[in-house]
Amino acid sequence: MKVRKRKQYILIITLIIALSACSLNPDLELYEGEALRIAVVGEPPDIKEEQVRFSEISFDELLSKELDSFDAVFIMKDHLYKAAESQYTDVYLNTNIPFFFISAKSHIPFTVKDTEYDESWNWTPGNSYTVGVLRSEEGDSLRNWEFGLYNDEKTEEHIKEMYSRTFKEIEGLEL
């Protein structure tokens, strides 16, 4: 009987150790690369990285401002409807830095003129949370990115991790 209780005790201890090793919150990596300067239309996102700086710009500045001093442009969720207006399409398609549309599941309403943005283009589980576009160096094609959320769960931690992956991609570009 003692041997059986001892085996049960060892089994329980083993299970506790094994289960504690499987964390519900994975160890999400931060961006640890070079300093980045990102223009943002809307409220800058809350991130963990200190080497990433945001500069708020308006849509008027988007049309008139030289954007080459930035590494990328983020357009936040509250501004996606306006961002899809056709007068901005040429900016996205003819600028040498990437544009990222936060909480949009496709770049189509931003890069195809006369395509309206509506609720169907918003993020839903199972889709990308952020999409990005950049005109190719040859100018005849469009490079695009899609960044999802860990386990398709919209939590503050998972959104911050998505930004970290986006920053890594931006740093890796040769502009």
DATAGI-V612919 format. One record per pair of residues at least 24 apart in sequence whose C-alpha atoms are under 6 Angstrom apart, sorted by sequence separation. I is the first residue (numbers start at 1). J is the second residue. D is the distance in Angstrom with one decimal. If there is no record, write none. Layout:
i = <I,I>
j = <J,J>
d = <D,D>
This chain:
i = <105,72,74,77,84,104,72,73,74,75,76,77,84,103,104,72,86,103,125,102,101,101,100,38,100,37,38,40,84,99,37,38,39,40,41,42,99,38,40,98,81,98,93,47,31,30>
j = <129,97,99,102,109,129,98,99,100,101,102,103,110,129,130,99,113,130,152,130,130,131,131,70,132,70,71,73,117,132,71,72,73,74,75,76,133,73,75,133,117,134,135,160,164,164>
d = <5.8,5.4,5.9,5.4,5.5,6.0,5.0,4.8,4.8,5.0,5.0,5.5,4.6,4.8,5.6,5.9,5.1,5.3,5.3,4.6,5.6,5.4,5.5,5.4,4.1,5.3,5.6,5.6,6.0,5.4,5.6,5.0,4.6,4.7,4.8,5.5,5.4,5.6,5.8,5.5,5.6,4.5,5.7,5.6,4.9,5.5>
